[in-house]
Amino acid sequence: MSAQCGSTGVGAGDHRPADAQGLKLLRDAAETCRIVDATIIRVTGVARTLADLDGADKISRLPLAEALSYRALARRSQARA
């Protein structure tokens, strides 16, 4: 995982930091699923939007998990097409 996913923020252009549990989830997913930087940026963008909708100051584990699940769902849909 690149430096873009450091402890001060997640993804390029993100000014809202992820909490410790969110960063761990993202790191684990990146290692386990071999997620590339561009995908991390897209996933964190979705997670940032979900956190915004919840009025959260940080991107927590829950919106990151939800964003990762949407990614998995999209991959399965593409595989079927």
Number of C-alpha atoms within 10 A of each C-alpha: 16 11 12 16 21 14 12 15 20 27 25 16 10 16 12 16 20 27 17 13 14 21 22 13 16 24 18 14 16 17 11 9 9 11 16 12 17 11 15 23 18 16 25 25 20 19 25 27 16 19 20 14 10 10 9 14 13 17 26 21 20 15 24 25 17 15 21 22 13 14 16 12 12 11 11 11 10 9 8 6 5
